[in-house]
Amino acid sequence: MRCEYIDVLQLHDPEFSPSFELLINETIPEMARLRDEDGLVKAIGMTGYPLEVQAYLIDAAYKRHGILFDTSLVYCHYNLHDQSLFKKALKVPHMAPQERIASSSLKKLAPYDDTFNSDNYTSYANFLESMDTKLLAAAPLSMGLLTSDGPPSWHPASNELKIACRHVEHICAEHNVNFAALAMLFALNNDRVACTVIGMKDRIQVDKAMEIASRYIPRNTTVEEESGYMKDFRSSSAVQSCQSMFLPDELKVIGIINGSKNGPFSDLTKQNMNEW
């Protein structure tokens, strides 16, 4: 490879491993050795879809070996139809070490939006923050679900979710709002996500993504007062850092989409069918 070190070495899709014990006791310790002893790796991370799997492995790696991960990349868990990074309650029995919590932006594990039923339950985002592990969220367009072209034939989403996404597309069209652009803006609009990873196939898509990203306004930027739609949206969803990057029609569509009673995803969310 002709390089002195690798920036990030990631354990990819651990959910398909035949043995979690093998990962915890052999693979992950070897990754940590390359980082901590040999200096061949600057950071170690994990990637995959099930939040429960990553939470279990990150927790077990620290419990058994004192190993801390630098990054965690998940996909399709922070978008217009699924905000489970912040809203899904996971049982994480291990609390991070006090010295690690003290250096984190979050001083303790606590519910983010929803009130969980036990001190042992928290969101995945909260868990990572307590461990000072950076959160990377990929696939803001939900692998094509949130585009006018629609998802590929192999997409794992249910028919009900696909239909709901087409409903959102129609709502966007009625308000002259670009469906994919709105989905991108939503994903970029949470400061607690350290990095949003976007897949692009050609220069045209790169240019479009850059145009959308250029509208992002950091949290500490002075902005005009938010509209009523966004105020309502803030109080009822996972988005905490929305700024004036949204145009009025986009704000209106977001308010419609995320309606807790009549929104396209409301019934699916209540039935825990907004994931796949």
Sequence and secondary structure as in RCSB ss.txt:
>XXXX:A:sequence
MRCEYIDVLQLHDPEFSPSFELLINETIPEMARLRDEDGLVKAIGMTGYPLEVQAYLIDAAYKRHGILFDTSLVY
CHYNLHDQSLFKKALKVPHMAPQERIASSSLKKLAPYDDTFNSDNYTSYANFLESMDTKLLAAAPLSMGLLTSDG
PPSWHPASNELKIACRHVEHICAEHNVNFAALAMLFALNNDRVACTVIGMKDRIQVDKAMEIASRYIPRNTTVEE
ESGYMKDFRSSSAVQSCQSMFLPDELKVIGIINGSKNGPFSDLTKQNMNEW
>XXXX:A:secstr
   S EEEEEEE GGG S HHHIIIIIHHHHHHHHHTS SEEEEEEEES HHHHHHHHHHHHHHH    SEEEEE
SSSSSS  HHHHS EE      HHHHHTSSSSS   SSS  SSTTEE HHHHHHHTT EEEEE TTGGGTTSTT 
  TT  S HHHHHHHHHHHHHHHHTT  HHHHHHHHHHT TT SEEE    SHHHHHHHHHHHTT   TTS    
  HHHHHHHHHSS     TTS HHHHHHHHHHT TTTSTTHHHHHTT S  
